[in-house]
Amino acid sequence: MKNGSVIVDLAAEQGGNCKLSEAGKVVKVHGVSIIGYTDLPSRLATQSSQLYGTNLRHLMTDMCKAKDGNAVVDFEDEVVRGATVVKNGEVTWPPPAPKLSAAPPKPKEEPAVEKATAAEKPSARGPMMVLAIGGLALFGLGAVAPPSFMAHFTVFVLACFIGYMVIWNVAPALHTPLMSVTNAISSIIIIGALMQISSSDNLIMWIAGATVLLTSINIAGGFAVTRRMLEMFRR
């Protein structure tokens, strides 16, 4: 071989295809470099090599449209023309500028005729009537309901208001994990089931046992789903 030649022995790890190869080394004999690396795949640029090989495959597919193994250099194809440097002994580089199709002229937009419309002021009668009816209903309910009911009803109204304000201020992307953890917290009914599981009535005992099982699954699943979804936002 000529001075300055290079041999890449891909089988150097198994002894090599060249007698002078040495595993893991680059030796030079009579001006010929013999590469015997055993970790060539890790030394190569995987992504760039894959992209380059993909581009070459598409180029050859474009040039061999008949799929008979014969590459046709078609200068009508801008990709093939741009990649060709010499054809039949004639230098064809640089390629001509690509032909750009002229965009059709945009039609002139006619100015829209603005119609003068009188702005109507929203009427405040509707919301005021709703508030008045709601106030009268609450007043009538408080007049006939027992004090214990009104205490529970007040807690219910406050809970609805606080829950609405909390969820309203949460980003929409976090609504799903918020609902899953809320679903787990709602399993507080397990406390009532635990209080009834020691009942002397067999039916109540079995219902309480099933409730404990189902709410336990609900609690574990709710917190597990919430944790997995929050992990997605931390990446």
C-alpha positions as CSV (number, residue, x, y, z in Angstrom):
1,M,0.0,0.0,0.0
2,K,1.1,3.6,-0.6
3,N,2.6,5.7,2.1
4,G,-0.1,7.5,4.1
5,S,-2.7,4.8,3.5
6,V,-5.1,4.0,6.4
7,I,-6.5,0.6,7.4
8,V,-9.5,0.4,9.7
9,D,-9.7,-3.1,11.2
10,L,-13.2,-3.6,12.5
11,A,-12.4,-7.1,13.8
12,A,-9.4,-6.0,15.9
13,E,-11.1,-7.2,19.1
14,Q,-11.3,-10.8,17.7
15,G,-7.7,-10.8,16.5
16,G,-8.2,-8.6,13.4
17,N,-8.3,-9.1,9.7
18,C,-4.8,-7.7,9.4
19,K,-1.9,-9.5,11.0
20,L,-0.3,-6.3,12.1
21,S,-3.4,-5.0,13.9
22,E,-3.2,-4.4,17.7
23,A,-6.4,-4.3,19.7
24,G,-7.1,-0.8,21.1
25,K,-4.1,0.8,19.3
26,V,-3.2,2.7,16.2
27,V,0.1,1.3,14.7
28,K,2.1,2.6,11.8
29,V,3.9,0.2,9.6
30,H,5.9,1.3,6.5
31,G,3.9,4.5,6.5
32,V,0.5,2.8,6.7
33,S,-1.7,3.5,9.7
34,I,-3.6,0.5,11.1
35,I,-6.5,1.5,13.3
36,G,-7.4,-1.3,15.7
37,Y,-9.8,0.4,18.1
38,T,-12.3,-1.9,19.8
39,D,-14.7,0.9,20.7
40,L,-15.3,2.4,17.3
41,P,-19.1,2.8,17.8
42,S,-18.7,4.9,20.9
43,R,-16.1,7.1,19.1
44,L,-18.5,8.0,16.2
45,A,-21.1,10.8,16.2
46,T,-24.2,8.7,16.2
47,Q,-26.8,11.3,15.5
48,S,-24.9,13.2,12.8
49,S,-23.9,9.9,11.2
50,Q,-27.5,8.7,11.2
51,L,-28.8,12.0,9.7
52,Y,-26.1,11.9,7.0
53,G,-26.9,8.3,6.2
54,T,-30.6,9.1,6.0
55,N,-29.9,12.0,3.6
56,L,-27.8,9.8,1.4
57,R,-30.4,7.1,1.3
58,H,-33.1,9.6,0.2
59,L,-30.8,11.0,-2.4
60,M,-30.1,7.5,-3.9
61,T,-33.8,6.7,-3.8
62,D,-34.5,9.9,-5.7
63,M,-31.8,9.1,-8.3
64,C,-32.8,5.4,-8.7
65,K,-36.5,5.9,-9.4
66,A,-36.7,2.7,-11.5
67,K,-35.2,0.7,-8.6
68,D,-32.9,-1.2,-10.9
69,G,-29.6,-0.1,-9.3
70,N,-28.7,2.5,-12.0
71,A,-28.4,6.1,-10.7
72,V,-29.8,8.6,-13.1
73,V,-28.3,12.2,-12.9
74,D,-31.3,14.2,-13.8
75,F,-30.5,17.9,-13.9
76,E,-34.2,18.8,-13.9
77,D,-34.2,17.7,-10.3
78,E,-33.0,20.6,-8.2
79,V,-31.6,18.4,-5.4
80,V,-29.6,16.2,-7.8
81,R,-28.5,19.3,-9.7
82,G,-27.3,21.0,-6.6
83,A,-25.3,18.0,-5.4
84,T,-23.6,17.4,-8.8
85,V,-20.0,18.8,-9.1
86,V,-18.8,17.0,-12.3
87,K,-20.7,15.3,-15.1
88,N,-19.1,13.6,-18.1
89,G,-15.8,15.4,-17.3
90,E,-17.5,18.8,-17.2
91,V,-17.5,20.9,-14.0
92,T,-21.1,21.8,-13.2
93,W,-20.4,23.6,-10.0
94,P,-21.9,26.0,-8.8
95,P,-25.4,25.1,-9.7
96,P,-27.8,27.8,-11.1
97,A,-30.0,29.7,-8.7
98,P,-33.2,27.8,-7.9
99,K,-36.3,28.9,-9.7
100,L,-38.7,30.6,-7.4
101,S,-42.4,30.7,-8.3
102,A,-43.8,34.2,-8.2
103,A,-46.6,34.4,-5.7
104,P,-49.9,35.6,-7.1
105,P,-50.7,39.2,-6.2
106,K,-53.0,39.6,-3.3
107,P,-56.4,40.9,-4.1
108,K,-57.1,44.4,-2.9
109,E,-59.2,44.4,0.2
110,E,-62.1,46.7,0.1
111,P,-62.5,48.8,3.1
112,A,-65.2,47.5,5.4
113,V,-68.1,49.7,5.8
114,E,-68.5,50.5,9.4
115,K,-72.1,50.5,10.6
116,A,-72.8,52.9,13.4
117,T,-74.6,51.0,16.1
118,A,-75.8,52.5,19.3
119,A,-74.2,50.8,22.2
120,E,-76.8,49.4,24.5
121,K,-76.1,49.6,28.2
122,P,-76.6,46.2,30.0
123,S,-79.6,46.3,32.3
124,A,-78.9,45.8,36.0
125,R,-82.4,44.5,36.7
126,G,-81.6,40.8,36.0
127,P,-78.8,40.5,38.6
128,M,-80.7,42.5,41.2
129,M,-83.8,40.3,40.8
130,V,-81.7,37.2,41.2
131,L,-80.1,38.6,44.4
132,A,-83.4,39.7,45.8
133,I,-85.0,36.3,45.2
134,G,-82.0,34.5,46.7
135,G,-82.1,36.7,49.7
136,L,-85.8,36.1,50.3
137,A,-85.3,32.3,49.9
138,L,-82.5,32.3,52.4
139,F,-84.6,34.4,54.8
140,G,-87.6,32.1,54.5
141,L,-85.4,29.1,55.0
142,G,-83.8,30.6,58.1
143,A,-87.3,31.3,59.6
144,V,-88.5,27.7,59.4
145,A,-85.3,25.6,59.6
146,P,-83.8,24.5,63.0
147,P,-80.6,26.2,64.2
148,S,-78.5,23.1,63.6
149,F,-79.5,23.1,59.9
150,M,-78.6,26.7,59.5
151,A,-75.2,26.1,61.0
152,H,-74.5,23.3,58.6
153,F,-75.9,25.2,55.7
154,T,-73.6,28.2,56.5
155,V,-70.6,25.9,56.5
156,F,-71.7,24.4,53.2
157,V,-72.1,27.8,51.6
158,L,-68.7,29.0,52.9
159,A,-67.0,25.7,51.7
160,C,-68.5,26.2,48.2
161,F,-67.3,29.8,48.1
162,I,-63.7,28.9,49.3
163,G,-63.5,26.0,46.9
164,Y,-64.6,28.1,44.0
165,M,-62.0,30.8,44.8
166,V,-59.2,28.2,45.2
167,I,-59.9,26.4,41.9
168,W,-60.4,29.7,40.0
169,N,-56.9,30.9,40.9
170,V,-55.2,27.6,39.8
171,A,-53.6,27.4,36.4
172,P,-55.8,25.3,33.9
173,A,-52.8,22.9,33.4
174,L,-53.0,21.9,37.1
175,H,-56.8,21.2,37.2
176,T,-56.4,17.5,36.6
177,P,-53.9,16.8,39.4
178,L,-55.9,19.1,41.6
179,M,-59.1,17.1,41.0
180,S,-57.3,13.8,41.6
181,V,-55.9,14.9,45.0
182,T,-59.4,16.4,45.8
183,N,-60.8,13.0,45.0
184,A,-58.4,11.4,47.5
185,I,-59.3,14.0,50.2
186,S,-63.0,13.4,49.6
187,S,-62.4,9.8,50.9
188,I,-62.7,11.2,54.4
189,I,-65.9,9.2,54.5
190,I,-63.6,6.3,55.6
191,I,-63.8,7.8,59.1
192,G,-67.6,7.1,59.2
193,A,-67.0,3.6,57.8
194,L,-64.5,2.8,60.5
195,M,-67.0,4.0,63.1
196,Q,-69.6,1.6,61.8
197,I,-67.4,-1.4,61.1
198,S,-67.9,-2.7,64.6
199,S,-71.7,-2.6,64.4
200,S,-73.7,-5.5,65.7
201,D,-75.7,-5.5,62.4
202,N,-74.0,-7.8,59.9
203,L,-75.3,-5.8,56.9
204,I,-74.0,-2.5,58.2
205,M,-70.6,-4.2,59.1
206,W,-70.2,-5.6,55.6
207,I,-71.2,-2.3,54.0
208,A,-68.7,-0.5,56.2
209,G,-66.0,-3.0,55.3
210,A,-66.6,-2.5,51.6
211,T,-66.6,1.2,52.1
212,V,-63.2,1.1,53.8
213,L,-61.7,-1.0,51.0
214,L,-63.1,1.3,48.2
215,T,-62.1,4.5,49.9
216,S,-58.6,3.1,50.6
217,I,-58.2,2.5,46.9
218,N,-59.5,5.9,46.2
219,I,-57.1,7.6,48.5
220,A,-54.0,5.7,47.3
221,G,-55.0,6.1,43.6
222,G,-55.7,9.8,44.0
223,F,-52.4,10.6,45.6
224,A,-50.5,8.3,43.2
225,V,-52.0,10.0,40.1
226,T,-51.4,13.4,41.5
227,R,-47.8,12.6,42.2
228,R,-47.2,11.2,38.7
229,M,-48.8,14.2,37.0
230,L,-46.8,16.7,39.1
231,E,-43.6,14.9,38.2
232,M,-44.4,15.7,34.5
233,F,-44.4,19.4,35.3
234,R,-41.0,19.2,37.0
235,R,-39.2,17.9,34.0
